[in-house]
Amino acid sequence: MDFNNNTMVLKEREHRTLEGEDQDHLVAIINSSLRVANIHHFFSWSQGAIQFLLPHEILVCGFAMGPDLPMRFMRFSSSRYFDETRFSEVCHPEEGLLPRMISHSNETGHACMLGTGAPKRYFEEALLPLLEHSELRSAAADGQRGPDGRLKSYFCFSRVEMPLGSHVEYLLQLLVPFLHTTLSRVIANEEPDAGMAGVQNVPSVTAREVQVLHHIKLGKTNQQIAEELALSPLTVKNHVQRILRKLKASNRGHAVTLAINIGVLKA
């Protein structure tokens, strides 16, 4: 047993806490999770409210549909490169990175992290070539366990925009229970098989569209938004139309309300 390493880990855990804005972000995540009712909302929630606490580009979720069934995986990403081929490779039941990370978490009982700066206690060397091949750059993952200790769900954040280590593990411990509960509710709300079928093609609300939404919330016209963002009025109009379609909103005000409810905009 590495006594010095275990002592360091215990000291890190003693000082885990959220401060300042991070506390507000967690409260916003919890509040907005209660209004997530379908896969589209879950996508916007994960790419909106959660980004303020754990910034990332890609989220892959695994969910056990039964005690003797393998996990089914869903991807939520604004990254165009992470296409169906990459997704299938990462989730391959025998050679994929995600199943291997799940095995690591099952064996160790804690989070699995891969990438520059990740402490060695969070990964196995054999996983690094898989990470490089996937082009995910970094990955931080953990899951929710049932009474038998087996993972019922697994959530992998990739291209994480903060240093990997004990703080990210702490964030995962805070977020995973809400991710699990919210995704469980979404799956239960969906029609049989419908919720899982189109998951990989859920449209994203882009960073530019969030900017447009922010100005809409302030009551600005398309002309005013165009001047603020150095865009043409026609381009702004197209952004607004896409926003309404993606959020399934009836008008601009309705779009702002929905965006706040699912965490894309701050109230």
C-alpha positions, -999 to +999 in steps of 0.1 A: +000+000+000+013+035-009+008+052+025+019+086+012-004+085-018-034+075+003-027+103+028-025+128-001-059+116-014-075+118+020-062+154+024-076+163-010-110+150-001-111+168+032-108+201+014-134+195-013-160+222-015-177+246-039-172+283-035-187+315-049-203+312-083-198+274-084-224+271-056-248+291-077-241+270-108-249+238-089-282+252-076-291+263-112-282+228-125-304+211-098-333+235-104-332+233-142-329+195-140-365+193-126-378+208-159-360+184-182-387+162-197-373+148-230-341+140-248-339+174-265-342+192-231-315+168-217-292+178-245-297+216-239-294+211-201-261+192-204-247+217-230-261+247-211-264+247-173-238+220-167-212+238-188-209+265-162-197+240-136-179+214-157-171+228-192-167+202-219-174+195-256-188+160-255-210+140-231-215+103-236-241+086-213-244+049-207-276+036-192-284+000-181-318-009-194-321-040-172-301-060-147-288-084-173-287-061-203-256-042-216-255-004-213-270+016-241-250+047-250-262+082-260-241+111-271-247+148-266-222+170-284-219+203-302-187+190-319-193+182-356-163+159-358-177+134-332-198+116-358-215+082-358-183+064-367-163+079-338-192+073-315-195+036-325-158+031-320-157+046-286-187+025-275-176-008-291-184-035-264-150-052-267-125-027-280-142+007-272-128+032-248-161+036-228-166+000-219-129-002-208-134+029-187-165+014-171-145-017-163-119+004-146-145+023-125-161-010-116-128-024-104-116+006-085-149+020-073-140+056-083-139+079-113-118+073-144-099+102-160-076+103-190-056+131-204-028+155-198-022+160-161-045+132-149-031+115-118-022+079-125-046+066-098-074+075-122-065+054-152-047+024-167-018+029-192-036+006-217-064+031-220-042+060-233-038+046-269-076+043-271-080+079-259-055+091-285-072+072-313-106+085-304-093+121-305-114+129-274-082+146-259-094+141-224-121+122-205-135+123-170-162+097-161-181+081-133-214+065-127-243+057-104-243+024-086-272+003-074-275-015-041-255-044-055-226-021-063-229-024-100-230+006-123-266+015-134-254+045-155-222+060-166-214+096-177-182+105-196-173+141-201-147+146-229-126+175-240-129+188-205-117+224-203-102+223-168-073+204-151-081+168-144-078+156-108-095+155-074-117+186-081-131+171-113-137+139-094-156+159-068-177+176-095-186+142-109-197+130-075-220+160-072-233+158-107-238+121-114-268+115-091-287+144-108-276+132-143-288+097-135-322+108-120-328+132-149-319+107-176-340+081-159-370+104-160-364+113-196-362+077-207-393+068-187-412+098-204-403+088-239-424+064-260-410+029-261-378+029-282-385+064-295-364+081-269-333+060-277-337+059-315-330+095-324-307+104-295-275+107-316-289+134-339-303+158-313-296+193-326-274+217-306-279+253-296-247+268-307-227+294-289-238+320-315-274+311-310-269+316-272-256+351-279-286+358-300-309+345-273-292+367-248-300+398-269-335+386-275-339+383-237-329+420-235-357+429-259-335+439-288-347+437-324-330+418-352-314+450-365-300+458-331-287+423-326-271+425-360-253+457-350-242+442-317-228+410-332-215+425-365-239+403-385-264+411-412-301+413-402-308+384-425-282+362-407-298+371-374-332+363-387-320+329-398-305+323-363-338+332-347-357+309-369-333+280-361-336+288-324-374+287-325-373+254-344-347+237-321-365+248-289-399+241-304-409+276-293-439+295-307-423+330-305-392+349-293-404+353-257-413+316-255-378+307-267-362+328-240-384+311-213-376+276-226-339+285-228-338+297-192-358+266-180-333+242-195-303+262-184-291+276-218-296+311-205-292+325-171-324+340-156 
